[in-house]
Every structure is written in structure tokens, then in C-alpha cells.
Amino acid sequence: MQTKITIREVQKDDIPFIVGYWNNSSTDDLLAMGIDINNIEPLRNLGDRLEGQLELPYKNKAAYVLVVMMDEKRIGHCYVNNLIFGEEAFMHLHIWESNKHKKGIGSEMVRQSIPHFFEKLKLQTLFCEPAAMNPAPNKTLERIGFKLIKRHTTIPAGWTFPMEVNRWKMTLEDFKNIF
């Protein structure tokens, strides 16, 4: 049987699953993702912040979240933050169960999410900054058509520690040529 991956906008009943992903991750998993476990305060009110974004018009959103479904079961989320409507945003992707990693699901979720980001948010540029030492997302982004523009050290989210990341970029023109 063929596995079916679909993407849809986050709904209120998805929020506990997203929050649960962060709350139920082991310390080792959090550290592997670059989470500074001494600075996880921003994660504590994540549910409230996500719920606050649900009813906002696209042009007023600070973040835009998509839920990844596999055979109609929630398995992850793909979102953008650092969002400037009509200009740019930074994409992040999370598959919640480690047994779903390295099966092509990440590529499919990114492939399906990108049109939502460009079309709904009227983006000119979409960035993604995975850890430089994490080959899976870097290969995925390259394969889909993102261009590597630099490697640098940054704090990619408010709850991460400084790390070396690769900054990947897809412009609206790239998007139109690829999709």
C-alpha cells in the first residue's frame, strides 16, 4: 500500500500534538535539535502563541504552521517564522516520530509546504537554516531546488543555542520555475 502524505493548515485540535512533540522529546533529542535546555521558556507558552495565530489574516501572522499527515494521521509540522508578509520567511520542519525519519517524508512535506508559503504569504524569498552537520535536511533542500548561500553561526530560534547552520534560499522566481 502506498503511503499518502498530505499537508494542511494547523487547526486548534492540532496544537496539543505540536506542543506534545516538544514536551515529550527527550533531553538527548532536544540537544540534537540544538535546543538550549536551559532556555526553554519560549516553549512553555507555545500552545497559546499558536492558538493566537489561528484566526489572524495571513498578512498579520508572525508564524504560519502546516500539519503533516500520513495516511490521515498527524506525523509532523512544517512552519515559517521570522515572517514578513509579502517579503520573506524562515522555514522549519519537524517529523515527530524518529521511525518516520529517512523515508522521504521530509522531502515530500517540504515539497507540499512550499506552495502554501509562497502563495498564502505572498513571499518573495523563503529561507531555511538547518544545522550544518545534519545531512538529511540539507540534502532535501538541495534536491528540491533551494540554493545554498552561506554557512554561518547563529541562534536559529529563541530556544536554541548558537550553532553552525547552512542558509538555503528559494526565491519566488525559483519557485515558479520548479513548481
Secondary structure, 3 states (H helix, E strand, C coil): CCCCEEEEECCHHHHHHHHHHHHHCCHHHHHHCCECCCCCHHHHCHHHHHHHHHCCCHHHCCCEEEEEEECCEEEEEEEEEEEECCCEEEEEEEECCHHHCCCCHHHHHHHHHHHHHHHHHCCCEEEECCECCCHHHHHHHHHHCCEEEEEEEECCCCCECCEEEEEEEEEHHHHHHHC
